[in-house]
Amino acid sequence: MRQSQALMLWGIIAQNGIAQASSLPRGVGPEFAKLYELKDTFACLAHPSIVISSTRVNDNTCDCPDGSDEPGTAACALLDSASPIQPLPASLSGTTNTTNALPGFWCANKGHVGAYIPFMFVNDGVCDYDLCCDGSEEYGKVGGVKCANRCAEIGKEWRRVEKERQDNFDRANKRRRTMVKESKELRRQVEARVTKYEGELKELEQKEAELKTKFEEVERSERGKVVKTEGTGKLGVLAGLAKGRVQELRESLSDVVNERRQLQEKLAELEGILSAFKEEYNPNFNDEGVKKAVRGWEDYAAKKTEEDNESLSESDLEDILKEDGESSGINWNEFNDESPSDTDILYTLEAYLPGPLRTFLHGKINSLRVWLIENGMLADTVSKEGESSLVKAAREAQEAATKDVQNKRSKLDEEKRDLEKDYGTDDIFRTLNGKCTSVEAGEYEYELCWMTQTNQKSKKGGSRTNMGNFQKISFQDSDEDARHDGKGLGRGKRMVLEYTHGQHCWNGPNRRTDVWLACAETEELWRVSEQEKCVYKMEVGTPAACDVLEKPGHVKDEL
């Protein structure tokens, strides 16, 4: 309120500075007391070469270029560095485009807190109790205005509010210290998972390498065999195709049987209704429609009895649906016993050879075959569809190990990204990550989800609009008056969470939200405003924004 915070701060500094002299010109603050000791002459503070008579101090005439000779009047109130340069003939200053050496008119405010008030407020006929509660700035009683000293009551209320603010600040910082501990523990858990996943990943990669080597060895070994998998003859192939087709038909029949049972249940229910209708209707009631319906039911019941005798029973259907085997259906094992081929006879002859010789010859033959295949002199007839069960098992084991490595590496990368993410000083926002707070405003409910996204939800249709996704943490200057309820940003540098790349606005940009934070005991979304089209501002209180070095002070007082 009218530079009240800055000038009140000057008052705090002054009260902590030099003690005020017993006799000083009106309006001089305690930190300037030594410069205004009673003498015959006075040297302008910023221009000590200019010396005037002490009788010209507070004579309501601006004699010093810096206005230091008028600490208790409004004579030099127009001195301002923002004022345009305008030479004034016969004036020592020559222009108002300068800075006043004094911060303002000093109000002692005994019983409260001393403060400086702008010179232009001196003797303006208005009691400025927000800064000068003792009314000393209106000593001239301009327009008959006399400002009573209200410092006792204002000081009492100020101390009550200040104590409440200090208590809230202490509780908020206590909560912040707890949040810091929680965040450190959460970070420790993430670091522990990273260490764990790195060890597990190393083991899985080693296992994958071993299974890959084993698969290559099995594949190379199987490639050298002359005899391949079972069922390679024409009869075996045909039996395999027939077995698959039979299984497919059996599954289709099972679906039809289930559907038939459901229809039978519905039919039985309808028949029960019609049967009861036939038994309970009044034959003396002359209604041709009813009589026709009864005759139709009797004809249907007669035909149904004949059809039931010809339909398949449930037991017949269950026999058909039984799995093939030795006791039911087709015994497919009978088609696997093919007559010995030339290669079978070849391997049977190995049995008549001495053991060491058989092993030696078998190894040499396999090695020769593999060498011929690898050098392109012999066709490799093995395909994935015709691979042996041994090769298939080795391949599937390697593929499973590779998938495990990929999943574990994905988890590890996710945890590492979490460690690299900016969660603010002391990782304070880690404990809030993913939690949400909201406030209702008009037709909408606005939601802040910490470190993830902001949303706008309609109260009517329940539709949700993404207002932005968390991008980064920044700091910006706030220039707002402090609120008496403490739910405001106030003045100074404030932490801002930037949420960008939200849902696209119709005929506009993508939505974005700047979340301004202020110190509070609990997480609370105070208010939401639209600064410009599809650019929103949220004001939020949280212990995460508290700093023990920035305690609430007198500068926030607006009384």
Summary of the structure (lengths in Angstrom):
residues: 559
radius of gyration: 47.6
end to end distance: 9.7
largest distance: 139.5
contacts: 1527
relative contact order: 0.09
helix: 47%
strand: 15%
